């Protein structure tokens, strides 16, 4: 994907657990990921057990049990439901409103040139 190239997150497919852990560690350090990060073993047992493909959201509670299991994406993938679940359990988190970056702003239309000539009737 172009975004992976842009963000420099392209890795060779790992063939050992050590390589897979190195990729996970690189991600958490480079992107300052503040939460514990799970890495599946080479048999992909967690992926097989939780059917996380193509995408699925889980919440694992303090006792390491699945407290929330979201629907399979892309049609039943619902981040708002996860946020509501977390807010109900732990309280709502308020984030400052994001400001659009320059690339997200619509292009401004240039104004037509002004002319000193009188208007024609």
VMD Tcl script that draws the C-alpha trace (Angstrom):
set ca {
  {0.00 0.00 0.00}
  {1.19 3.50 -0.74}
  {0.46 4.60 2.83}
  {2.70 1.82 4.17}
  {5.53 3.03 1.98}
  {4.93 6.64 3.01}
  {4.93 5.71 6.71}
  {7.88 3.32 6.26}
  {6.02 0.37 7.75}
  {6.79 -2.25 5.12}
  {8.35 -5.40 6.52}
  {9.31 -8.74 5.04}
  {6.89 -11.48 6.12}
  {8.36 -12.84 9.39}
  {9.29 -16.50 9.46}
  {10.23 -16.70 13.15}
  {8.64 -15.51 16.38}
  {11.71 -13.35 17.03}
  {11.16 -11.53 13.72}
  {7.47 -11.07 14.49}
  {8.32 -9.66 17.93}
  {10.87 -7.29 16.39}
  {8.18 -5.89 14.08}
  {5.76 -5.47 17.01}
  {8.43 -3.76 19.10}
  {9.33 -1.45 16.23}
  {5.68 -0.45 15.86}
  {5.15 0.26 19.56}
  {8.33 2.34 19.81}
  {7.97 4.32 16.57}
  {4.31 5.13 17.08}
  {4.51 5.45 20.88}
  {1.71 2.88 21.30}
  {0.77 3.23 24.99}
  {-1.09 -0.06 25.53}
  {0.13 -3.63 25.91}
  {0.54 -5.13 22.48}
  {-0.17 -8.80 21.73}
  {1.78 -10.73 19.12}
  {0.44 -14.03 17.81}
  {2.69 -17.07 17.69}
  {3.81 -18.47 14.35}
  {0.89 -20.90 14.17}
  {-1.47 -17.87 14.23}
  {-3.51 -19.51 16.99}
  {-4.98 -16.23 18.28}
  {-5.99 -15.18 14.77}
  {-7.65 -18.55 14.20}
  {-9.41 -18.54 17.58}
  {-10.72 -14.98 17.39}
  {-11.42 -14.74 13.66}
  {-9.94 -11.26 13.47}
  {-9.83 -11.18 9.68}
  {-10.59 -8.91 7.93}
  {-11.05 -6.78 11.03}
  {-12.69 -7.21 14.39}
  {-12.51 -5.29 17.63}
  {-12.10 -7.01 20.98}
  {-11.82 -5.66 24.49}
  {-9.87 -7.82 26.90}
  {-10.58 -7.07 30.55}
  {-8.22 -6.95 33.53}
  {-8.59 -10.69 34.15}
  {-7.54 -11.44 30.54}
  {-11.06 -12.44 29.50}
  {-12.85 -11.19 26.42}
  {-15.29 -8.58 27.66}
  {-16.43 -7.33 24.24}
  {-16.36 -9.00 20.83}
  {-17.29 -6.85 17.88}
  {-18.76 -7.99 14.60}
  {-16.63 -8.91 11.62}
  {-15.78 -6.06 9.33}
  {-16.18 -4.30 7.18}
  {-19.97 -4.25 7.56}
  {-20.25 -5.08 11.27}
  {-17.11 -3.20 12.34}
  {-18.33 -0.56 14.78}
  {-15.73 1.60 16.57}
  {-18.53 3.82 17.98}
  {-19.99 0.79 19.76}
  {-16.57 0.02 21.26}
  {-16.17 3.62 22.41}
  {-19.64 3.51 24.02}
  {-18.82 0.22 25.75}
  {-15.57 1.62 27.13}
  {-17.29 4.85 28.22}
  {-19.98 2.89 30.06}
  {-17.36 0.79 31.84}
  {-14.61 3.34 32.52}
  {-16.14 6.75 31.91}
  {-16.12 8.90 28.83}
  {-12.84 10.35 27.62}
  {-12.90 13.81 26.10}
  {-10.33 14.53 23.45}
  {-9.59 17.98 22.10}
  {-11.34 18.57 18.81}
  {-9.07 17.69 15.92}
  {-8.17 20.51 13.62}
  {-7.98 19.70 9.91}
  {-4.51 19.73 8.47}
  {-3.74 21.76 5.36}
  {-4.06 18.66 3.19}
  {-7.62 18.08 4.50}
  {-8.81 21.61 3.73}
  {-10.67 22.13 0.48}
  {-8.73 24.02 -2.14}
  {-9.69 27.66 -2.27}
  {-11.00 28.94 -5.57}
  {-8.93 31.83 -6.87}
  {-10.82 35.09 -7.17}
  {-11.30 36.40 -10.71}
  {-8.87 39.17 -11.62}
  {-10.12 42.65 -10.91}
  {-10.40 44.98 -13.86}
  {-10.31 48.77 -13.91}
  {-12.38 48.83 -17.11}
  {-15.99 49.99 -16.76}
  {-18.64 47.34 -16.88}
  {-20.32 46.87 -20.28}
  {-24.07 47.26 -20.52}
}
mol new
graphics top color blue
foreach p $ca { graphics top sphere $p radius 0.5 }
foreach p [lrange $ca 0 end-1] q [lrange $ca 1 end] { graphics top cylinder $p $q radius 0.2 }
display resetview
